[in-house]
Amino acid sequence: MARISPLMVAPPLIFGAFVLLAAVGMFRDDPEALPSAREGQPAPQLVLTAFPGAPGFDDATMRDGTVKLVNYWASWCAPCRAEHPSLEKLAGEGIPIYGINYKDKVENAQGFLDELGNPFVALGRDEQGRTALDWGVYGVPETYVIAGDGTIMLRFAGPITERVIDSTIRPALEKAAAK
């Protein structure tokens, strides 16, 4: 009786494993979305440096009863520049946006806001990126929808566009308001 060599079985098994992994990846809800362990949890403590000439905010602000956005941004971040008109639009609609300037020089950050406008009701600086680590930030820009009780309802990594506002941010704001 002929024996089957393990080397003959290995290629079909490896191929089958690859097909299974590809199928699982293709049928995820959003294969480009980064997972967030913070959604549904209270916003982590804020340890921020004051942004000169701008009102600041703290943990109590996150739990003040109003739905809000928290946006991590930097002057050196090209996608932050691209998303800025969308933030201006949301701010113009009366949605409070709290800005956290991430690992940036204050003069560069101020120049960015002077050039593009300031959509933020308050600002803070995360000079070393320690607060960003606690929040689970992968990189800037990242935006969080925060319910009035301080619960993180959504974390969106990447620049906010009109499509993102309509498909992701507004539904999260509505969910946060209903909480």
NURO-119769 format. One record per residue (C-alpha): x, y, z. Coordinates in nm, 3 decimals, always signed. Example, Ala and Ser with C-alpha at 12.3 -4.5 7.8 and 13.67 -1.06 7.14 Angstrom:
# NURO-119769
<site px="+1.230" py="-0.450" pz="+0.780"/>
<site px="+1.367" py="-0.106" pz="+0.714"/>
***
This chain:
# NURO-119769
<site px="+0.000" py="+0.000" pz="+0.000"/>
<site px="+0.136" py="+0.343" pz="-0.096"/>
<site px="+0.205" py="+0.590" pz="+0.178"/>
<site px="+0.111" py="+0.958" pz="+0.143"/>
<site px="+0.400" py="+1.184" pz="+0.216"/>
<site px="+0.336" py="+1.473" pz="+0.460"/>
<site px="+0.504" py="+1.701" pz="+0.207"/>
<site px="+0.223" py="+1.628" pz="-0.040"/>
<site px="-0.047" py="+1.722" pz="+0.213"/>
<site px="+0.116" py="+2.046" pz="+0.331"/>
<site px="+0.052" py="+2.266" pz="+0.021"/>
<site px="-0.326" py="+2.204" pz="+0.009"/>
<site px="-0.351" py="+2.262" pz="+0.387"/>
<site px="-0.155" py="+2.588" pz="+0.366"/>
<site px="-0.367" py="+2.702" pz="+0.073"/>
<site px="-0.688" py="+2.615" pz="+0.258"/>
<site px="-0.573" py="+2.814" pz="+0.564"/>
<site px="-0.495" py="+3.115" pz="+0.343"/>
<site px="-0.839" py="+3.098" pz="+0.178"/>
<site px="-1.005" py="+3.080" pz="+0.521"/>
<site px="-0.814" py="+3.385" pz="+0.650"/>
<site px="-0.890" py="+3.583" pz="+0.335"/>
<site px="-1.261" py="+3.500" pz="+0.359"/>
<site px="-1.277" py="+3.608" pz="+0.724"/>
<site px="-1.102" py="+3.935" pz="+0.639"/>
<site px="-1.328" py="+4.010" pz="+0.344"/>
<site px="-1.650" py="+3.965" pz="+0.539"/>
<site px="-1.564" py="+4.188" pz="+0.836"/>
<site px="-1.797" py="+4.486" pz="+0.887"/>
<site px="-1.528" py="+4.739" pz="+0.795"/>
<site px="-1.196" py="+4.581" pz="+0.705"/>
<site px="-1.021" py="+4.918" pz="+0.723"/>
<site px="-1.148" py="+5.013" pz="+1.070"/>
<site px="-0.905" py="+5.000" pz="+1.356"/>
<site px="-1.046" py="+4.832" pz="+1.666"/>
<site px="-1.112" py="+5.043" pz="+1.975"/>
<site px="-1.106" py="+4.895" pz="+2.321"/>
<site px="-1.238" py="+5.225" pz="+2.463"/>
<site px="-1.582" py="+5.240" pz="+2.300"/>
<site px="-1.854" py="+5.202" pz="+2.562"/>
<site px="-1.614" py="+5.292" pz="+2.843"/>
<site px="-1.565" py="+5.617" pz="+3.032"/>
<site px="-1.325" py="+5.864" pz="+2.873"/>
<site px="-0.980" py="+5.826" pz="+3.032"/>
<site px="-0.837" py="+6.095" pz="+3.255"/>
<site px="-0.713" py="+6.404" pz="+3.075"/>
<site px="-0.365" py="+6.525" pz="+3.165"/>
<site px="-0.310" py="+6.819" pz="+2.933"/>
<site px="-0.092" py="+7.126" pz="+2.917"/>
<site px="-0.267" py="+7.458" pz="+2.863"/>
<site px="-0.281" py="+7.593" pz="+2.509"/>
<site px="-0.178" py="+7.960" pz="+2.536"/>
<site px="-0.461" py="+8.206" pz="+2.478"/>
<site px="-0.732" py="+7.938" pz="+2.458"/>
<site px="-0.977" py="+7.804" pz="+2.714"/>
<site px="-0.881" py="+7.462" pz="+2.848"/>
<site px="-1.083" py="+7.160" pz="+2.952"/>
<site px="-1.057" py="+6.870" pz="+3.194"/>
<site px="-1.223" py="+6.548" pz="+3.309"/>
<site px="-1.528" py="+6.733" pz="+3.442"/>
<site px="-1.585" py="+6.878" pz="+3.093"/>
<site px="-1.609" py="+6.525" pz="+2.951"/>
<site px="-1.892" py="+6.452" pz="+3.195"/>
<site px="-2.081" py="+6.785" pz="+3.182"/>
<site px="-2.401" py="+6.644" pz="+3.032"/>
<site px="-2.341" py="+6.755" pz="+2.673"/>
<site px="-2.255" py="+6.542" pz="+2.372"/>
<site px="-1.922" py="+6.648" pz="+2.224"/>
<site px="-1.633" py="+6.556" pz="+1.997"/>
<site px="-1.272" py="+6.526" pz="+2.106"/>
<site px="-1.026" py="+6.563" pz="+1.819"/>
<site px="-0.655" py="+6.479" pz="+1.835"/>
<site px="-0.466" py="+6.689" pz="+1.577"/>
<site px="-0.125" py="+6.835" pz="+1.493"/>
<site px="+0.009" py="+7.106" pz="+1.265"/>
<site px="+0.254" py="+6.860" pz="+1.102"/>
<site px="-0.032" py="+6.623" pz="+1.010"/>
<site px="-0.143" py="+6.653" pz="+0.645"/>
<site px="-0.471" py="+6.461" pz="+0.700"/>
<site px="-0.550" py="+6.704" pz="+0.986"/>
<site px="-0.530" py="+6.987" pz="+0.735"/>
<site px="-0.759" py="+6.794" pz="+0.498"/>
<site px="-1.022" py="+6.730" pz="+0.767"/>
<site px="-1.020" py="+7.085" pz="+0.905"/>
<site px="-1.304" py="+7.218" pz="+0.683"/>
<site px="-1.524" py="+6.933" pz="+0.807"/>
<site px="-1.448" py="+7.024" pz="+1.169"/>
<site px="-1.529" py="+7.387" pz="+1.091"/>
<site px="-1.862" py="+7.276" pz="+0.943"/>
<site px="-1.952" py="+7.067" pz="+1.251"/>
<site px="-1.853" py="+7.354" pz="+1.482"/>
<site px="-2.069" py="+7.588" pz="+1.271"/>
<site px="-2.364" py="+7.356" pz="+1.339"/>
<site px="-2.311" py="+7.404" pz="+1.713"/>
<site px="-2.140" py="+7.074" pz="+1.788"/>
<site px="-1.880" py="+7.137" pz="+2.059"/>
<site px="-1.536" py="+7.012" pz="+1.955"/>
<site px="-1.253" py="+6.989" pz="+2.206"/>
<site px="-0.909" py="+6.985" pz="+2.047"/>
<site px="-0.604" py="+6.804" pz="+2.179"/>
<site px="-0.286" py="+6.917" pz="+2.006"/>
<site px="-0.062" py="+6.610" pz="+1.981"/>
<site px="+0.320" py="+6.620" pz="+2.007"/>
<site px="+0.344" py="+6.960" pz="+1.845"/>
<site px="+0.525" py="+7.289" pz="+1.894"/>
<site px="+0.282" py="+7.548" pz="+2.026"/>
<site px="+0.391" py="+7.814" pz="+1.773"/>
<site px="+0.329" py="+7.571" pz="+1.484"/>
<site px="-0.009" py="+7.472" pz="+1.625"/>
<site px="-0.110" py="+7.835" pz="+1.668"/>
<site px="-0.001" py="+7.911" pz="+1.311"/>
<site px="-0.215" py="+7.620" pz="+1.186"/>
<site px="-0.521" py="+7.761" pz="+1.365"/>
<site px="-0.446" py="+8.118" pz="+1.254"/>
<site px="-0.431" py="+8.001" pz="+0.893"/>
<site px="-0.728" py="+7.760" pz="+0.886"/>
<site px="-0.951" py="+7.884" pz="+1.166"/>
<site px="-1.026" py="+7.746" pz="+1.510"/>
<site px="-1.325" py="+7.509" pz="+1.531"/>
<site px="-1.249" py="+7.415" pz="+1.893"/>
<site px="-1.445" py="+7.542" pz="+2.195"/>
<site px="-1.141" py="+7.459" pz="+2.410"/>
<site px="-0.788" py="+7.334" pz="+2.355"/>
<site px="-0.525" py="+7.134" pz="+2.539"/>
<site px="-0.180" py="+7.008" pz="+2.452"/>
<site px="-0.054" py="+6.651" pz="+2.482"/>
<site px="+0.315" py="+6.730" pz="+2.442"/>
<site px="+0.452" py="+6.382" pz="+2.519"/>
<site px="+0.158" py="+6.178" pz="+2.388"/>
<site px="+0.085" py="+6.016" pz="+2.725"/>
<site px="-0.284" py="+6.108" pz="+2.727"/>
<site px="-0.315" py="+5.982" pz="+2.371"/>
<site px="-0.179" py="+5.644" pz="+2.484"/>
<site px="-0.447" py="+5.624" pz="+2.754"/>
<site px="-0.715" py="+5.706" pz="+2.496"/>
<site px="-0.583" py="+5.443" pz="+2.252"/>
<site px="-0.477" py="+5.689" pz="+1.982"/>
<site px="-0.291" py="+5.522" pz="+1.694"/>
<site px="-0.207" py="+5.850" pz="+1.520"/>
<site px="-0.359" py="+6.182" pz="+1.424"/>
<site px="-0.620" py="+6.276" pz="+1.332"/>
<site px="-0.851" py="+6.079" pz="+1.557"/>
<site px="-1.193" py="+6.188" pz="+1.671"/>
<site px="-1.404" py="+6.061" pz="+1.958"/>
<site px="-1.778" py="+6.107" pz="+2.013"/>
<site px="-1.838" py="+6.149" pz="+2.386"/>
<site px="-2.180" py="+6.114" pz="+2.550"/>
<site px="-2.287" py="+6.360" pz="+2.820"/>
<site px="-2.187" py="+6.119" pz="+3.096"/>
<site px="-1.834" py="+6.087" pz="+2.956"/>
<site px="-1.880" py="+5.753" pz="+2.778"/>
<site px="-1.687" py="+5.708" pz="+2.454"/>
<site px="-1.948" py="+5.626" pz="+2.192"/>
<site px="-1.721" py="+5.620" pz="+1.888"/>
<site px="-1.355" py="+5.640" pz="+1.797"/>
<site px="-1.283" py="+5.736" pz="+1.439"/>
<site px="-0.924" py="+5.710" pz="+1.315"/>
<site px="-0.840" py="+5.920" pz="+1.012"/>
<site px="-0.961" py="+6.241" pz="+0.859"/>
<site px="-1.329" py="+6.327" pz="+0.884"/>
<site px="-1.491" py="+6.388" pz="+0.546"/>
<site px="-1.848" py="+6.470" pz="+0.444"/>
<site px="-1.912" py="+6.100" pz="+0.387"/>
<site px="-1.775" py="+6.011" pz="+0.730"/>
<site px="-1.986" py="+6.281" pz="+0.893"/>
<site px="-2.303" py="+6.144" pz="+0.735"/>
<site px="-2.231" py="+5.772" pz="+0.767"/>
<site px="-2.046" py="+5.756" pz="+1.099"/>
<site px="-2.025" py="+6.076" pz="+1.307"/>
<site px="-2.391" py="+6.186" pz="+1.293"/>
<site px="-2.530" py="+5.841" pz="+1.385"/>
<site px="-2.286" py="+5.827" pz="+1.679"/>
<site px="-2.389" py="+6.178" pz="+1.791"/>
<site px="-2.756" py="+6.072" pz="+1.779"/>
<site px="-2.679" py="+5.757" pz="+1.976"/>
<site px="-2.485" py="+5.962" pz="+2.234"/>
<site px="-2.774" py="+6.210" pz="+2.267"/>
<site px="-3.018" py="+5.923" pz="+2.328"/>
<site px="-2.799" py="+5.771" pz="+2.600"/>
***
